[in-house]
Amino acid sequence: RAWLAVIDGRQAGVSMGMTLRQSAELMRALGATRALNLDGGGSSALVLATASGQTRVVNRPSDNGTERAVANALAVLGTCRP
């Protein structure tokens, strides 16, 4: 099992962000025994694909609520076999 969390940064009236310690406590509360913290900030976005293959951002990036162009990404892909 893998837990992925995207934590929005500090945005008045929207989100409070988290400290590194709070992030670690979240992972521990979810049952993670190992965790890796990647770069956060305004470039953090969680994008999900719908069953029809369309994608949508499900968090609120701290760069005015829009995605930032970045050179890399962490992608988790899965397949279902009947």
VOBA-1610 file (N, C-alpha, C; in pm, whole numbers, padded with zeros to 5 digits, always signed):
BEGIN
Arg+00084-00117+00000Arg+00000+00000+00000Arg+00089+00123+00000Ala+00050+00220-00078Ala+00124+00347-00084Ala+00027+00462-00059Trp+00069+00551+00024Trp-00009+00671+00053Trp+00056+00789-00017Leu-00021+00866-00091Leu+00028+00987-00155Leu-00054+01104-00101Ala+00014+01209-00063Ala-00056+01327-00012Ala+00002+01450-00080Val-00084+01536-00126Val-00042+01666-00177Val-00102+01768-00081Ile-00016+01847-00022Ile-00058+01943+00080Ile-00047+02083+00022Asp-00160+02149+00013Asp-00159+02285-00040Asp-00083+02378+00055Gly-00018+02477-00001Gly+00056+02575+00078Gly-00036+02674+00146Arg+00025+02766+00219Arg-00053+02866+00292Arg-00125+02958+00196Gln-00258+02959+00208Gln-00342+03048+00128Gln-00453+03099+00218Ala-00454+03226+00243Ala-00553+03285+00333Ala-00694+03244+00292Gly-00770+03191+00389Gly-00907+03151+00365Gly-00922+03020+00289Val-00811+02956+00252Val-00818+02832+00173Val-00747+02717+00245Ser-00619+02735+00278Ser-00543+02628+00340Ser-00434+02685+00429Met-00391+02602+00527Met-00291+02646+00623Met-00153+02590+00594Gly-00143+02496+00501Gly-00015+02430+00479Gly+00018+02337+00594Met+00134+02275+00591Met+00178+02186+00699Met+00329+02199+00714Thr+00374+02182+00836Thr+00517+02175+00860Thr+00565+02034+00825Leu+00696+02016+00818Leu+00751+01884+00792Leu+00708+01786+00900Arg+00710+01830+01025Arg+00668+01744+01136Arg+00520+01706+01122Gln+00435+01801+01087Gln+00293+01770+01069Gln+00272+01671+00954Ser+00349+01686+00848Ser+00341+01592+00736Ser+00380+01452+00780Ala+00487+01442+00860Ala+00532+01313+00911Ala+00425+01251+01002Glu+00363+01332+01085Glu+00257+01283+01172Glu+00137+01234+01092Leu+00106+01301+00982Leu-00003+01257+00895Leu+00028+01119+00838Met+00149+01103+00786Met+00187+00973+00728Met+00181+00863+00834Arg+00230+00893+00952Arg+00226+00795+01061Arg+00082+00760+01097Ala-00006+00860+01102Ala-00147+00836+01135Ala-00214+00750+01028Leu-00171+00762+00904Leu-00226+00681+00796Leu-00173+00538+00798Gly-00069+00515+00878Gly-00013+00381+00889Gly+00115+00360+00810Ala+00171+00467+00755Ala+00295+00454+00679Ala+00411+00422+00773Thr+00497+00332+00730Thr+00616+00300+00808Thr+00740+00367+00750Arg+00732+00411+00626Arg+00838+00488+00561Arg+00772+00600+00483Ala+00840+00713+00474Ala+00783+00826+00401Ala+00894+00903+00330Leu+00857+00969+00225Leu+00948+01050+00146Leu+00880+01183+00121Asn+00949+01291+00153Asn+00893+01424+00131Asn+00959+01483+00007Leu+00880+01508-00096Leu+00931+01572-00216Leu+00913+01722-00205Asp+00968+01795-00298Asp+00957+01940-00297Asp+00811+01982-00295Gly+00779+02073-00210Gly+00644+02124-00203Gly+00635+02260-00271Gly+00543+02338-00226Gly+00530+02472-00281Gly+00424+02482-00388Gly+00428+02591-00460Gly+00324+02621-00558Gly+00317+02524-00673Ser+00420+02444-00693Ser+00417+02349-00804Ser+00349+02218-00766Ser+00306+02203-00642Ser+00242+02078-00599Ser+00098+02073-00647Ala+00067+01973-00726Ala-00069+01955-00778Ala-00100+01806-00782Leu-00223+01772-00751Leu-00268+01634-00760Leu-00370+01627-00872Val-00337+01549-00974Val-00422+01536-01092Val-00472+01393-01098Leu-00602+01376-01112Leu-00662+01244-01122Leu-00726+01228-01258Ala-00727+01106-01308Ala-00794+01075-01433Ala-00930+01013-01402Thr-01031+01053-01476Thr-01163+00995-01461Thr-01169+00865-01540Ala-01277+00793-01525Ala-01294+00666-01598Ala-01290+00688-01748Ser-01330+00807-01793Ser-01330+00836-01937Ser-01193+00883-01986Gly-01097+00897-01893Gly-00963+00938-01932Gly-00936+01087-01923Gln-01037+01164-01889Gln-01015+01308-01871Gln-00943+01330-01739Thr-00863+01435-01731Thr-00790+01464-01608Thr-00840+01593-01546Arg-00822+01602-01415Arg-00859+01724-01344Arg-00772+01740-01221Val-00741+01863-01187Val-00666+01897-01066Val-00763+01893-00949Val-00731+01818-00844Val-00824+01803-00732Val-00780+01879-00607Asn-00664+01945-00612Asn-00626+02029-00500Asn-00626+02174-00549Arg-00578+02264-00467Arg-00572+02405-00505Arg-00427+02452-00493Pro-00351+02443-00603Pro-00211+02488-00598Pro-00202+02633-00549Ser-00094+02662-00478Ser-00082+02794-00415Ser-00034+02905-00510Asp-00017+02875-00638Asp+00013+02979-00736Asp-00118+03030-00796Asn-00188+03109-00720Asn-00316+03166-00764Asn-00417+03059-00804Gly-00406+02940-00745Gly-00501+02834-00772Gly-00484+02765-00906Thr-00374+02791-00975Thr-00351+02728-01105Thr-00223+02646-01102Glu-00212+02556-01199Glu-00092+02473-01208Glu+00026+02555-01257Arg+00144+02518-01210Arg+00269+02580-01256Arg+00336+02484-01354Ala+00390+02537-01460Ala+00464+02454-01554Ala+00589+02401-01485Val+00607+02270-01486Val+00722+02207-01422Val+00787+02108-01519Ala+00912+02075-01492Ala+00987+01987-01582Ala+00974+01839-01545Asn+00917+01808-01429Asn+00907+01668-01390Asn+00780+01643-01311Ala+00750+01516-01294Ala+00628+01478-01221Ala+00645+01336-01168Leu+00569+01305-01067Leu+00560+01171-01014Leu+00425+01117-01061Ala+00426+01012-01139Ala+00301+00956-01193Ala+00281+00816-01140Val+00158+00786-01103Val+00121+00652-01060Val+00017+00603-01159Leu+00051+00497-01230Leu-00037+00442-01331Leu-00077+00301-01292Gly-00197+00266-01323Gly-00242+00132-01289Gly-00323+00072-01402Thr-00331-00057-01399Thr-00413-00128-01497Thr-00499-00228-01421Cys-00613-00253-01475Cys-00703-00352-01417Cys-00712-00470-01511Arg-00697-00585-01457Arg-00710-00706-01538Arg-00825-00787-01484Pro-00918-00824-01570Pro-01034-00902-01523Pro-00997-01041-01476
//
